[in-house]
Amino acid sequence: MNRFATAASIALLAAASFGAARPPAPAYDLVIRGGDILDGSGGRSIRGDVAVKGDRIAYVGPHAPGRGAREMDARGKAVAPGFINMLSHSEDSLMADGRGLSELRQGVTLEVMGEGDSAGPLTPEMRRLGEQREHDIKFPMDWTTFGGGLEAFTRKGVSLNVASFMGAATARIYVLGEGDVQPTPQQLDLMRAQVRKAMEDGAVGLGSALIYAPGTYARTDEVAALATEAGRCGGMYISHMRSEGDRLLEATDELIEISRRSGAPAEIFHMKAAGRDNWSKEDAFIARIEAARARGQRITADMYTYTRSSTGFDAAMPTWVQAGGVEAWIGRLKDPATRARVIAEMREDHPKGFENSYRQAGPDGTLLVGFKSAALKPLTGKTLAEVAKERGTSPEDTILDLIIADGSRIQVVYSSMDEANVAKQIKLPWVSFGSDAAAMAPEGVFLLSSTHPRAYGNFVRVLGKYARDEGLIALPDAVRRLTSLPAHNLGLRQRGMLKAGYYADVVVFDPKTVADHATFVKPQQLATGVSDVLVNGQQVLRDGEATGASAGRVVRGRAWTGWKDGGCRASAKAWSW
């Protein structure tokens, strides 16, 4: 009887189990529950859920209908679209470490490159020189096209998305080399064709750096012609303008004129009034941009959130001596007569022929952060004044000696800007943000050189210092300017907002604690307060730790021939923004 009763009970239980409803399958791969959702529009946050399925956002609202295979508790935290770095120099760094940790820990999900130079197209000589001039990070440049250069990142595997402008200087070097020469009409047509091909490969526009050789040799007509191709292909024109100091207003007029002539929207890279003698130009600078905007032109800017800039010693001397590339430049500096002429021009506070960044900063305000030569690396972190004193040479002689010994432009940090002007720009609704730095990590090859703290803190500084602590902008607007504003300016498809159907680039951060820790003395310090990051639906940062997932993709512009409606048009007017 006992055995019979037991068998009957088992049978009844089995029948009941068979007939019972099974729990529904998860509706989503991930649900981020209970966070304060800042969707990127600039509107007030709502408390609710963000659900992700595959690489897309499936739901944004008060309560996701259904459960996720994984669920994340975001109560007490903000949930926002992934941040966009409008000016990244990660062409080399992501080849060394695809995590992009310094950016990832700030919530950045898209690196936009191409300030004057781009990863392609490349001639055999450009490839040879590119590999020859590599510093701490070395890798084969085994591609020839613009598109191939971008795809090299995803072949290697990166955690962040990548996009790029086509470099105006790259187009120039491809056709003309690095000399101070002007193109014939036929050569200009070849340059235009390279821009058009890059746009069809997925470039988001044309980027110029008119302060540096060989970009500085390009006249307005040349740049406008190339920008016209970018505009025809649905892209924008973006520029490190010809001057950020002595001729700031004239350079702004040139950018506005190039935009008008080409029909392409235009943006100013790392907006600033550089040099103490030029700080008073800030209001007139802003007024010129806003007057153009009032006339209907789409002029915007991006910035980094510090009062010191970072560039090379090439920004400390005339560009005539730099024609032909760094090797020719160094060769000329070895000639005593040329050296004397260069030093004389470097000692002018306001030279007519170039932007003297060093003279405005002074030797005490010039910090040495990046050498190529192992023999000179012990000087990293010292000021130019300190090194000149140790060597018993003038600051100008010291600069030339270091360039010759290092075989490079040498990366430096200049004291350049006024905090009051930085604050004015932070408040402007048409300004987004770019680090003007590489995605790094405080380890390995990156410790061979120093850097500017903007590499580790630029974006969380917007959220922490300027939004929370100083109240210069509201948090929702800070998020808008880190996300949907740059996405719109770039013409990106389905990125920059938390919206059903958009790509699942998502950041979770604590508005009360998010903070930057990098300083000019110790720049290689990771930000805190960002706990989780998704790129294309994959978690690349979990509880503050990188997962190493290779979730990054190439994000392409509107003329990419892979789009159903890709390709260029008759004019920039054919595109809507």
N, C-alpha and C positions, 0 to 999 in steps of 0.2 A: 504493500500500500504506500509506504513512504517513497519507494522508487517511482511508483506510478504518479503520485502527487507532484514529485519534483519534476518529472518529465512533462507533466501537463502544464506546470507553471512556466517552464522554459518555453514550451510551445506558445502559450498565451503571450508571453513577453516578446517573443520573436514576431508574432503576428502584429502585436501592437506597434512594435518598432517599424515593421514594414509598412504599415498603414499611416504612420505619423508623417506630418509634413516636414520635409527637410528644411534647414535654414536656407534662406535665399543666398545665392552666390553674391560676392561683393560687387557692388555697382561701380566702384572706382578702385584704382590702384592705391590711392592715398587720399585721405581727407584731413585737412588742417583745420582743427576744431577750435571755435571759441575765441579767435583772435580779433583784434581791432583792424578791420580791413581798410587799407588805404589803396584804392584801386588805380591810382595814377592820374586821375582826372583833376585832382586838386580839391575835390569836395571833401566834406567831413567824413570821418571814418564811420563804419558800421560794425557792430559786433556780429560775427557770424563765421561761416565755414567757406573754405576754398577746397574744391574737389578736383583731383587730377586723374585723367585716364590716358594712358599712353604718354605721348609728348604734349598733350593739350590740356587746357583748363576745361573742365566739364561743367562746373557749377561755381557760382559766386553768389552768396546770399546768406540769409539768417540761419538756415538749417538745411544741410545737404540731405536730399531724400534718398536715403540708402547709406550703406556702410562702405568703408574702404577695406581693402586687403590689409592696409596699414593705416593707423590713425595717429595723428600728432596733436598733442595738447598745446595750443598756442594762447591759452588764457593769460592775460597780462602783457601780451606782446603784440607788436604791430606786424601785419602781413601785407607785403607790398610787391609790386613787380620788381624783377631784377634790375639793378642799376646799370646805366650805360655810361661807359667811360668814353667821352667824345674825343679824347686825345691820348692814345696809348702808344708807347714805344716798346711793345712786347715782341717785336719781330724776332729778336734773338732769345730773349728770356724764356719764352714759352717752348722754344726748342730744347732748352736745358731742363726745364721743369714745367710740365704741362698743367700742374695744379693751379698756377697763378695765385699762390697763397696770399700774398699781400693784398691783392684785389678781392679774392674770394672772401677773406675775413671781413671785408667791408660791404659785402653784398653785391659786388659787381658781377654781372653775368655776360656782358658784351664788351669786348675790347675793340675800339675803332682806331685803326692805324692809318698812316699815310700822310704825315706832315712833310710835304715836299717830296719825299722819297717814298717809294712803294716797293713791295717784294718783287715786282716785275713790271714790264717785260725786261729781260736781260739779254744782252749780247754776250758772246764768249768772253770778251774783255771785261765787261761789267761783272760777270761771275768770278773771273780770276781776281780782280781787284777787291771784290766783296769779301772773298775768302782770305785774301792777303791782309785785309784791314781788320779782321776779327780780333777782338780783345780776349777777355776771359772765357767767353763762350765760343766754341768752334763747331761748325757743322758744314757738311757739303751743301752747296747751293745747286741742287740737282734738278732744277726746273728752268724754264725759259720764259713762260708767259705770266701775266698778272694772275690769272686764275690758278695756275700751277703753284704759284707762291703761296696763295691762301690755302690751297688744298694740302700743302705740305704740313700744315698744322694738324689737320684732322687725320692725315695719314699717320702722323706720329702719335696722336692722341692727346687732346687737351680737355680740361674741365670746363673752360669758358668758351662762349661763342666768339667768333672773330669776324671782323669786317674791315674794309679798307677803302680809302680814297686812292685814286690813281695819282701818283706823284708828278707834278708838273716838271720838277727837276729830273725825274726819271725819264720822262718823255724827251726832255732836252738832251740828256746824256746819251740816250739810245740813238739819237740822230746826229748830234753835234759833238759829243764828247764833253769834257769838263772845262773847256776853254771859254774865254771872254770873247765870244763871237756871236754874230747875229744870223738867223736863218734866212736862206733864200726863200722865195715863195714855194718852191718845190719841197724844200726841207720842212717848212712849216706845215705843208700838207701831210708829210709823213708823220710829223708829230701829232697832228690832229687825228690821223688814222690810228695811231697807237692809243690815244685817249678813247676813241670810239670803240676799239677792240676791247680795251680794259673794261669799259662800261658794259659791254655785252657779256664779258666774263663775270660781271657782278659787282664792279666798283660802285660805290655810293656817291661818287662825285669826283671833282678835281681838287687836290690839295697842293698849295704852294707854300714855300718858305723863302720869301723874297729878301730876307735879311742875310742869307747865307749864300756863299758861292756853291754851285754855279747858278742857283735860282736867282740871285741878285742881278745877273747879267740879262735876264729876260725883261724886255720893255713891256709897257702896258698893252700894246697892240698884240703882242705874242700871247700874253696870259689871257686876254679877252678872247682870242681865237680859240684857245684850248678850252676855256670855260664855256664857250658857245657849244662845243661838242658835248661837254658834260650836261649842259642844260637840255640839249636835244634828246639826250638819253635819260632824262628824268632825274638827273643828279644835281647836287649843289656845288658851289664854289666855296672853298674854305681856305683861310690863309693866315700864316704867320706873316703879318703885314711887313712892308718894306721898312717901316720904322715903328717902334713902340715908345719912342722918346722924343728926340729933337724935332722930328718931322712926323709926329704922331697924327696930327690933323690932316696933313697932306696925304699920308698913307691911308687914312680912313676914307678920304675922298676918292682915292684910287680904287679901293675895294668896292665902294658904292658904284663907281663908274663902270667897273668891270661887270658887276651884277646887272646894271642897266643895259649895257651893250650886249651882253650874252643872253639875257633873259633868265639866267639861273639865280635862284636864291643864293645869298652869300652869308658866310659866318666868319667871325674873327676868332682865330685860335688864341687861347690864353689871354683874354682881354686884360690890358694893364696900361697904366701911364708909368713908364720906367724911368728911373733916375730922379733924384731929388729936385733937380732943376725943372722937371716936367710934371711934377705932381699937380701943379695948379691948372693943368690942361684937362683934368678929369671931367669937369662939368661940360666944357665945350666938346669934348670927345663924345660923351653920352648924348649931348644935344644933336650932334651931327647924325648919329645913328637914328635917334628918334624922329628927326625931321625926315629922313629917308623912309622910315617906316610909315610916317604919316602920309607920305606921297604914294604909298601903296607898295613899296619895295619890301621884300622879305629879307631883312637884315637881322641876324641874331649873333650871339657870341657865346663862348664858353670860357671858363676860368678855373684856376686852382686857388685854393683858399689860404695862401701864405703871402708874406711880404718879401720873400726872397725868391729869385728866379734861379734857374740852373741851365747852363749851356756850356759851350767850350770857349777856349781862348781865341777861336776864330772870330768871335764877337767882340774882340778887343783890338782888332787891327784892320787896316784897309783890305778890301776884297781884291784889289788889283794884284796883290802879292800872292793870292791864293788860286789864281787861274791855273787850270790844268790838273787840279787834284792835290791831295795832301803831299804826295811825293815831290811834285814840282814846287809846291809852297815851301817845304822844308829845304829844298835845294837852294831856293832864292835867299832864304834867311841866313844861309852860310856865307853869302857874299857880303863883305864888310860895307860896301857902299849902299846896297839894298837894305841891310840891317839898320844902318844909321837913318835912312829915310823912313823906314817903318817905325822905328822908335820915336822919331820926331813927331810923326802923325799920331802915335799912340798917346803922346803927352798933351794932345789938344783936348780940352774939355768937350768941345762941340765941333768936331771935324765935319766938313761939308760932304765928304765922300762916303762915310760909313757911320754906323751906330756904335759908339764907343761905350759898351756896357761896363767895361773894367774901370774907366775913368770916373764914372758916376758912383761906383761902389767903393773904389779906393782899395789899396792893398790890404787894409785891415778888414774890409768888407768882402773880400774874395777868398772863399774857402775851397781848398783842393780836395776833390772827392773821387776822381777816377783816372787812374793811370793804366797804360797798356804794359809798360815795362816793369818786371818784377823788381828791378833795382830801384825804381822810384816809388814803389808802393808804400814804403815806410813814411813818405811825406803825406799820405792820405790823412785828412782831418786837420791839417795845419792851414793857417792862413798864408796868403801870398806874402804878407809883411813878415811873418815869422821865417819863412824859407829864404826870402831875400836877405834878411838880417844874418841868418846862419851862413849864407854863402858870401856875404859881403858884396853883393851886386845890387844894382838898382832894380826896382820891381819890373820895369820893362825888359831889362836884360835877362832877368830871371825867367820871365815868361818865355822869351825866345829860346833860352837855353833848355828849358824844360820841354818845349815842343820838339826841338831837334833831338834831344836825348830820348824822348818817349816815342817819337815817330807817330804822334797823333795830336789831335786838337786839345786833348786833356779836358775832362769834365770838371766843371767848377760850379760853385754856388755864389751868386752875386746878391748883395743887399740892394734891392731895387725899388720896392714899392712902399706905399703909405697905407697903414692899416685903415685910416678913415676912408680912403678910396676903395680898398677891398670891401669894406662894409657897404659902401654905396652900390657897388656892383652886385653884391649878394642880394640886395633888395630888388634888383631889376627883374621883372617877370619873364623877359626874353633871354635870360642868361642861363645856360646849363653848365655842366661841370666836366672837366677833363684833368687827369693827373699830370699829363706831359711827362710821364715816367713809365717804366716797365713794370710788369707783374713779376714780383720777386718772392724770395723766401729768406728768412734770417738764418741761412744754413748753406753749406756746400759752396759751390762756385760763387755765389752772390756775396760771400764774405771776403772775397779777394779785392773788392772795391767798396766804397761807401756810396751814398746816394743822397737825394733830397727827401725829407720826410713826407713829401706829397705822395711818394710811392706807397706808403703804408697808412696814410691817414686822411687823404684828401676828401673822401666821400663821407665817412662817418663824422668828419669835422663839420660838414654841412648840417648833419642831423643833431650832433651833440653841442658843439660850441655855438654855432650860429642860430639854430632853431630853438633848441631847448634852453641853453644857458643864457644867451644874449637876446633871444626873442626877436631877431632881425627879420625872420620869416616864420610863418606858421608851418608846422610839420607837414600838413597835407600838401602845401605848395612846394616845400622842399622835396618831397617825394615826386611830385609832378615834374619838377625840373631835373630830377635824376632819372626819369623814366619816359613818360609820354611826350614831353617836350622834345628831347633829342630824337626819339623814335619818329615823331612827326616830321621834324626837320630833315631827317635822313630819308624819309619816305619808306620806312620799313613796313613790311606786311605782318600784321597780327603779332606785334611785339610792343612792349612798353606799357601795357595795361593788364589788370586782372579782369578778364572778360571771357565768358564762355566761347570756346573756339580758338582763343589765342594760344600761342605756345606757352608752355608751363615753365617760364622763367620766374621764379618766386623767391623772395627773401623774407625771413622771419627775424625780427630784431626787437630788442627791448629799448624803447624810447627813453626810459629813465636812466639807463646805464651805458648806452652806446657811446664809445669814446675812442679818440685817437691817443696814442702814447708816443709816437715817433717825434723826435726832436732833431735839431740840427747837429747836436753833439752826439746823440744816439738815434739815428734815423731808422735803424733796422729793428723796429718793435711793432708787433702785430696789433691791430685794433681789437677791441673787445665789444661785446654787446650784440653782435650778429651770431645767432645760434645755428640757423639752418638755411641752406640755399639749394634750390632746384634749378637745373638747367635742362630745358627740353624734357621735363618730367622726371629726370633722374636726380637723386640726391647727391650733391657733390660736397656739401658741408652738413655734418650731422653733429648736433650738440657741440658746435665750435671746432670740430675736427674734420679735416678733409678726408673724403672717402677714396679719392683717387679715380673716381669714375670718369671715363673719357666721354663725357656727355656733350662736349662742345661741337658746334657745327659752323660752317661758313654761312654767314648771313649776307645775302646778296641784295644789290640795288635793283631798281625797277626795270632796267633795260636788260637784265640777265636773260639770255636766250632760252634758259631752262623754264622760264615762266611762259604760260600760255599766251599772255599778251606782252611778252618781252620785246626787246628791240628798240631802236632809236626812232625818233620822229622828225618831222620837218623843222620844228622849232621847239623851244622850251615852252611856248604857249600851249602846246598840245597836251601838256601834263597838268593835272589838277593837284592842289596841295591842301 
